[in-house]
Amino acid sequence: MAPDVGSTSLLKPNILATATIPVVAVVNQKGGVGKTTTAINLAAAMAEVGHPTLLVDLDPQANSTSGLGLDPARARLTTYHLLSGEAAVDQVAQTTGVPGLTLVPSHIDLAGAEIEIASMPEREGLLRGALESVPTGTEIVLIDCPPSLGLLTLNALVASTSMLIPTQCEYFALEGLRHLMYTHQLVRSRLNPRLAIAGILMTQFDARTTLAWDVLESVRRTYPHHVLETLIPRNVRISEAPSHGKSVLEYDPTCKGAAAYRALAKELLER
């Protein structure tokens, strides 16, 4: 379901203020596609190659927060306080175990934020306003969106310069992509004309199966200009890393999963 972009306030175009750094929303309304895994590991890979990165956990499930070894329940300030205007980015952001990677943690309280901010003026631009002053030295901002196309995700798309779409190699992938492409067009036309598509990232790719190759070919045929060359393999190390509170690049730097996310960072930086 596409987000509600039909009210009077939502029809006002988003004129981004001095946007000098890329802000990338990692988005897919379908769960289990590797969205949070991609947000964590891409952020770690960007930081590893010398680009100080801020990861904003916008998902009330707070999986990016716990996946980087932080306890959501112990976070004093979270994305909730950022959206409500109670705290600035530099007050909320926390250091992680990855040099050069900072995190704006999430909390289950964020689930109620959509209801609270629904009646606020310019409600779709709250995150954009909050991110106008990121910590000094930050070169890239990544936003881990919730698995829905609600008001939180809309805030991410309005705040972003591009959207990265992780997509699982299964036959339902195209259906979800159609919804996202429609949402992209809607947001570009009404709220954020600068919103580009960073790419469609095929995840959990198993080169041994015909299904994976068939889905990849189908998505490439439908969206020939958007599918990234990098493929994220189905890799047990990627799955194990979050339980240790680490990115896969820290957990097993030499595994295929770590190599794939390094390749993804390189491809996106070259773009």
N, C-alpha and C positions, 0 to 999 in steps of 0.2 A: 504494500500500500504506500503510495507516495505521500510525503508530508503535506500538511495543510499550508498552502502558500496563497490562499485566496483572500485573506483579510486586508484591510486598507493599509495597515502598518507594514505588512509583508510585501506590499507592492512597491515600496520605496527601494530604489536601487542601492546596493552596497558600494559606496565609494571608499575603498580601502585607504586608510591613512598611510603614512610613510612605510609601506610594506617593502622592506629591503631584504628580507630573508624568505626562503621558501617555507611554506606551511602546508604540510601534506596530511590529509585526512585518510586514514586507513579504514575503509568502509565496505561493508556488505551487510545487508539486512538479514542474511541467512547465517545461522550459527554453525560452528564446527568446520569453517572453511580455512582456518589458519590465520584469522585476522589479528588476534592478540599476539599469537606466536610471531607473526610477521612484524608487528609493531615493535615488539621487544627486540628481536634479533636484527632488524634493519637499523633500529636506533643504535644498538651496540656496534654494528658494523660501521655505521657512519662515524661514530665516535672513535672507533679503532683507527680509522684512516685520517684522523686529525680534524674532524669537523664537530666541534662541540654541539651536542644535540639535546634538545628538551623534548621529553615525551610526556604528553598530557593524557592521563587515563580518564577518559570521559564515559567509561562503562561502569554502571553501578555495581557490577559483579567484581570489579577491582582486580581482575586477573593480571593485568599488566603490573599492578602494584605488588601483588604477592609473588608474581613471576620474577621480579627483580629483587626479591628477598626482603621486602618491607611488609610489615603487618598493617593492613588497612585499619584495623581496630585501634591501633595506637597512634595513628596520624592525627596530629592536633589540628592542622589545617589541610583541607582537601579541595578538590575541584568544586565541590559544593560552595565553599566560601569564595572561590574565585568567581563563579557565576553570579553569586548573590551580591558581589561587590564588597564583601566583608574583608577581603584580603587581596593583595597584589601578587603577581606571579613570583617575584623574588621572595615573598614571605611564605609562599606555599611550596615552592620547589625544594626538593630534597636531593642530596647527592646519592649516588648508587655505588655498587661495587665496580662499576665500569668507569674508568677514568674518562672524563669528558661527557658523561651522560648524566643528566639530571632528570628528575621525575616530579610531575605534579600528581600526587596520589589521589586515588578515588576512595569512595566509601559507599556503603549501602544506602546512606542517607540521600545520595544523589538520585535515587529512584523517585523520591518525592519532589525533587527539584522541578521536574517537568510540569507538575501540577502547580507548583508555586510560581514559576516564571511565566506560565501561560497567560496570566493577566497583566504582566509587566509591559510597559511601552517598549517598543523596539526589541521584543523578546528574542527574536531570531539573531540579534547581533550582540548578545551579551558576551559571548566568548571572544568575538572579534575585538570588542572594546578592551577586554581584559588582556589580550595578547599584544596590544599595541606597545606595551613596554615589557619586553622579555629581558631576562638577566643579561648583563653586558657580556659580550663574547659569544653568545649563542649564534650559531650559523644555520641551524635547521630545526624546525619544530615538526614533530609528528604527533598526530592525534589518534588515539585508539578509540574508535566509535563503538557504541553499543550495537548489538545485533538487531537493529530496527531502524525504521525511517521516521522516527519521531522528532520531537523538538530538540533533543540533545544532538542528534545527528545533524539536523538542520543547522544548528549553531556551529557545528564543526565545518560544514560545507560553506557557510557564509564567511567563516574566519580563514578559510584555506585558499591557497593559490592553486592547488591541484588535489586530485583524489586518486589514491592507489587502491585497486580493487582485487583482493585475494579471492580466488575462485577455485573450489575443489574440482578435481577431475571426475565429475559425475554428470549424468544426463540432465539433472535439474539445473545445471550451471547456467544454461542459456536463458532460462525463464527468469532467474534472479538478475541476470545482467540486463535484461530488457527493462526491468523496473528501475535499476540504477541509472541506465542511460536516459530514461525518461526524466528521472529526478534531476540528473545533471543538466539537462536542457532547461528544465523549469527553473532551477536555481540560477543558471547563467542568465536567463532572460529577465528574471524579476529581482534578483537579489545580489548576485555576485558575478558580473560579466567576465571577471578574470579567472574564474574557476576552470582549470584545464583537467585533462585526464592524464595522470602520470603513467598509467598503464594498467593492464589487466594481468595479474600474476597468477599463474597456474600453480596450485599447491597440492601436496600429497600425491605427487606424480609417481606412479609405479611403471617404469619402462617395460616391465615384464608382461603387462596386460594389454590386450587389444583395446579394452575399454578406455584406458588412459589416452592412448594415441588417437582413438576416434573422437573423444571429447576435445582434445587439443586441436585437432584438425577442424572440427566444427566451429570452435570458438575463433580460431584464426581466420576461417573463411567468412564468418559473420562480422568480425571486428578486425580486419587486416592491419589497421594502423595502430591498434592499441595493445595488442598482446605482446608482452615482454619476452625477450629471448630466454631470459633466465627461468629455469624450472626448479621449483622447490621439491625435492624428492620426499617420498615417504621414508622417514628415517627415525629409528628408535631413539637416537640421541636427542633429537629435537623434542620428542615427547617427554623424555626423562628430565630435561634441563629445568623446567619450571618447578618441579617438585623439590629441587635443590635451591630454588631462589636465584637461579642464574640464567643468563642467556646461553644459547648453545655454543657461542664463541668462547665463553669462559669454561663451560662444562666439559666440552671436548673440542678444542680448537682445530683438530686435524680431521674431524669427521666430515662426511659428505654434506651434512646439513649446514655446518659452519661455512664450508666452502661455497655453498649455494647462496647464502645470505651475503657473503662478501662479494660474490659476483653480482648480486642484485644491487647492492650499494654502488658498485662501480658502474653498472649500467645506468642507474638513475642519475648519478652524478654526471655522466657523459651526456645524458639527455639535457 
